[in-house]
Amino acid sequence: MVSRVGKWSPQVKSEQLFSLLRGPALAVVTDMPELDQDDFDKVMLALQERFDPPHQQDQYRDLLTCRIRNPGESVTDLAADIRRMVKLGYPKADLAAREDRAVDVFRDALNDEAHEWAVRQSNPQTLQEALAAALKYESHKQKRLRKRGVVSQVMAVNVSEVPVTVAKSPDLSSILERIEKLETNSDRQKLFKNPCWNCDEVGHNAKTCPRPKNAAKINQKFKEYNDRSKNLKKLSH
């Protein structure tokens, strides 16, 4: 508009454009013959061939045809990328046509029948409306999963690492009760000086041990304790 009002010549327009160029764009013009640098139409053609070649539009259109949502990619990022590619693939199309194309690509790129159906049912006219429908569906799906108690990531657990509970060992309960009674007799101090039958640490016993109960280990320790007691009785007679 300024060039029309000022009635700039092609040479003046080229000079004004040349003063605004930086980096790779400036390099394009400086590589041109000096006479062509003063021709505004030739400068614009050179810049277009460098930064917006016709074949590049076909490339972006092909990318749109096979665009699929990547693992872990949010629908917001997907919509932003599709908007960018539609703009580059259809630079001369009007806004309504670009929005129609973007909506179609976005819906298909979701690659999930239920998700696509939810977006289609909302009858979006723009990419922003399609994105809103997709986000609404995802929010609803997450709420349903939480209600059902579905965990998104299941971790494998080694059976040998599962703590042994009292209920799984019929003999363990009685052993722990026996230990509790020992605490009240004269051998309490001696008991606490010995390692715990459950974790092998001192300062407490298997009854009060903060670690998960290992029934097999406590049973073995109890058996050894009984054997020692029997031997002492035999020696005393």
N, C-alpha and C positions, 0 to 999 in steps of 0.2 A: 504493500500500500504506500509506503514511504517513497519507494522508487517510482511509483506511478505519479504521485503528487509532485515529486521533485523532478520528474521527467528525466530520470537517470539513463544514461547511455549504457549499452552492454559493457563497455570498458569500466565505467564507474561502478556498476553493480558487481563486476568481478573484483574490483579493488576493495569494495566494502566487504564482500564475502571473504576475500583473502585475509583481511585483517581480523576476522573472527575465527578462522580455522586454527585448530591446535592438533598436535600429535599426528596420528596416522592420516587424518583428513588433510592436514597441511602438506604432508609428504606426497599425497596423491597429486596435488596441484603443482608443487615444486618440481615433480618429475615430468610434468608436461612441457612441451616446447614453449618457449617464451611467448611466441605469437598467440598460441592457444590459451595461455593464461589470462589474456585480456578479453577472451570471448566467453561471456557468461554462460551461453548455452552449452559450449563444449566443456566448461568447468563442471556444470551441473551433471552432464552426461557421464563424465569421468567419475564423479563422486557416486552417482547412482550405480554404475557398473561395479564399483569397489565395495560399496556398503549395502546395496539393495539390488543384486542381480536378479533378472527374471527367473532363472532356474532355482533360486533360493525359495521362491514362493511355492514351487512344486515340491520341494524338499519338505517344507513345513506342512503342506497338505498331506503328504504321505505319512509323516509322523503322526498327524492327527488321526488318520485312519486306523493306525495300529496302537494308539495310546491306551495303555492299561494302567490302572492304579498299582503302584509299587508296594511291596510289603512294608508296613509301617508308615506309609505316606498318609497324611491327613487329607480329608476331603477338601479342606481349605487350600492346602498347597496344590492339590490336584486341579482345583478350579483356577487358581492363579496361573499355573503353567499352561492350561488350556487357553485361557484368555490371551496370554502372550503369543502363543503359537497361531491362534486364529487371526490375531492382528497382523502377524508377519506373513501368514499364508494368504490372507485376503485383504491386502492393504487398500484396495480400491472399492471394496464392497461397502454398502451403507451399513449403518449401525444395526438395523433390524435384522439384516441378513447375517451379519456376524454373530449376533446373539442367538439366532436360530441354530446356526452351525455349532456354536459353543455348547448349547444345551444338549444337542444330540450327542456330541462327542463326550461330554461330561457323563451323561447317563450311561452310555455304553462302556466308558472307561471304569466305572465302578466295579464291573466284573462280578456282580452278585445279583442274582435274580430278584431276591426280596428287596434289596436296596434300589435296584433299577425300577421295580414296580412302584415303590413308594414315591420315587421322584416323578415317575410318569403320571401317577394318580393326582399329583398336585398341579398338573398342567402348567408348568412354569413357562413364562414368556421370555425371561431373561436368565442369564447364567447365575445372577445373584439369587433369584428365586429358586432355581434348581439347587443351589448350594444350601439355602435355608431348609429346603425339604430334606436334603441328605443329612444335614446336622440334626434335624428333628428326629429322623428315623434312628440315627445312631444313639441319641439320647434315650429314646424309648427302649431300644434294644438293651442298653446298659442297665436300665432300671429293671427290666425283666430278668436279666441275668443275676442281678444282686438279690432280687426277691427269691430266686430259686437257689441261691447260695452257690452259684457256679463260680469256681475259682479260675481265673484266667491262666494261671501258670501252675501246673501240677509238678511237684518235685518228687523224684524217686526216693524212697526211704529203704534203707537196708534193714531187713527184719532183725538182724542181730543187734541193731542199734536201738530198737524200740525198748524203752524202760520196762522192766518186769514189775508188775504190780502185785500187791498182796493177794488180790483175788485170783491171780493166775497160779499161785503157789499155795496149796492148802497148808503146808507145814510152816511156811514163813511167818504167818500170824502168831502161831504159838511160840516160835523162837523169839520173836520180837517181844512178846509178853514176858518171856523168861528173862530176857535182857533187862527189861524195865524193872523187874523185881530185884535183880542183882544190884541195880543202882541204889536201892534202899538199904542194902545190908552193909556189913563192914568192909566188903571188898570193893566198894564203889570207887575209891581213890585209885586202887590198883587197876580196876577195869579201864578207867579213863587214861591211865598211863600207857595202856596197850593200844595198838592200832585198831581202828574201826574195822569190823568184819565186812563192811560193805565197800569202803573206799581206801582202806589201809592208812588213813590219816589219824593222828592222835587228837585228843581234845573232845571227842564225843564218841558215841557208840552207834551201832547199826540202827537202833530205834530212832535216834534223833538225827541221823545222817541226812544232810540236805540234798544229797545226790539220789538219783533214781535207784530204787532197790534192785540189787542183783541177787535173786533168790538162790541161784545155783551156788554162788560164792558164799553166801551167808549159811546155807545148809552145810557146805563143806567145812566151814570154820566151826560151826556148831558141833559137827561130828568129831572134829579134831579135839574140841574142848571136852566133849564127853569121854573120848578115849583117854585123854590125859587124866581126867578125874578118876576114871576106873583104875588106871594104872597106879595112881597115888594111893587109892584105897587098898589095892592089893599089897603094895609095899608097906603100908601101915600095919597090916595084920601079921 
